[in-house]
Every structure is written in C-alpha cells, then in structure tokens.
C-alpha cells in the first residue's frame, strides 16, 4: 500500500494520494472577500492541487461544500456551475457549517481519481 502526502505540514497535508485516489484538504478563498470571489479562489486552488497530483476536475469523484450561510447557496452555485465539467459532475453534498475563521464563507473538500 502506497500513500503519498504532498504539501504537508505538522497538522495536515493539502494532498493525499492512495492508489489512484486523490484527497484534497478543504480549500477556501480569500478571507473576507464576497462569496463569488471566495468560490472562484477556492476552486482555482482545487484545480492547482489536482494538477499537482496528476489529475483534473474531469475525474472528480466527490465534492463536499460547506457554506457559512446557506443564503449564499445560489451565488456559490453560479460560480461552481461555470467551473464544473458538465460531462463529468461529481457526487456532491452541500451544508451549512461554522467555518474555522469567520472571514471564510465557503470551503470545498474534493476527492478525485487519477
């Protein structure tokens, strides 16, 4: 069994690869920015990490979205829908949660195949 950890620190790794499955740590955008900007920034981070792991959003398996306020659901989805590969949408869940820092409004947790 091979596990590869990338962009690791004392607390966590941004990328963990087990066999041909890629797990990303939760990705957030620019703290304090509006929901659309935070969504774009977080999804750009997802794209960059997936590329570093040797995959891309066409191979998404699951996306979990945490919103600080479900009132932002439609605004987040407007950005997400423009980003997602429509031929290969992931299984997705979205819920409301108190995020680690009050300035964050959205967090994406992604699993993908390689």
N, C-alpha and C positions, 0 to 999 in steps of 0.2 A: 504494500500500500504506500503510495507516494502522496504526500501533502506538500504543496509549495505555498509559502507565505510571502507576499510582496508588500512593500511599503509598510513595514512593520515597525511598531513602537513598543513601549513597555506594556501598554494597555490593549492594543489591538493591531490587526493587520487590515489594510484597506482592501486587499485581495487575498483570497484563499482559494487554491485550486486543488481539488481532489479528483483524481482520474481525469475525466473530461468535463467536470462541472466547475463553474466559476462562481464564487460567492463574493459579493461586494459588501463592505461595511456601509452603513447608512450614509447617504450623500445629501448634503444640504447646500443651499446657495449662499449669497452674500447676506450676512446678518443685517437685519433692519431694512432690507430692500422690500419692495412690494412683492406679492405672491407670484406674479408673472415672471419677474426678474429672478427670484429665488428658484422657481421651477426651471427656467432656462439654464441657470448656472449649475444647478444640481444635475440636470440631465447631460450637460456638457461634461461634467465630471464623470458621470456614468460612462459616456462614450469614450473618454480618455482612458479610464481604468479598464474597460472591456478591451480596447485596442492593445493596451499593455499586456493583458492576459492572453492575447491571441484570438479574440473573438469580436463580435459586434452585436448590435441590437437586433439583427435578424435571427439571432439564436437565443433570444430571451426565453426563459422558462417561466419565471415568476417575478412580478413586481409588487412590492408592498409599499403603499403610500400612507404616510402619517401626515395629517394636517393638524395644525394647532387650532384651527377653527373650520368646521365643515361649511361655513358660509363662503369659504374660498374654493369650494369644490369645482364650480363651473369655470372660474378663472384659471385654476390649475389645469383642468381638463382641456381648456382651449390650447394651452402650450403643449401638454402631453400628447394630445391627438395629432398635432402637427409634427411631433417628434417620432412617435411610434411607427414602426414599419407596418403598414396596414395589411401586408400579406402574411405577416408573422407576429401577430399580437401575443403577448404573454398572458398567462393566467394572472389576474390582478385582484388585489384587495385594497380597500381604502378605508381608513378610520380616523377618528379624531383622538389626539393624544397630546398631553403636555410634553413638549419637546425639551431637550436638555438646556437650551438657552432661550430666554423669552424673545429674542430678536429673530429666531428661526420660525418660519411659518409652514414649511414643508420638508419632509425627509423621504428619500426613496431607498428601499432595500431591494437589491436586484440579485437574481440567480440566473445564470446563463450556461448554455452548453458551449463547448469549444469545437 
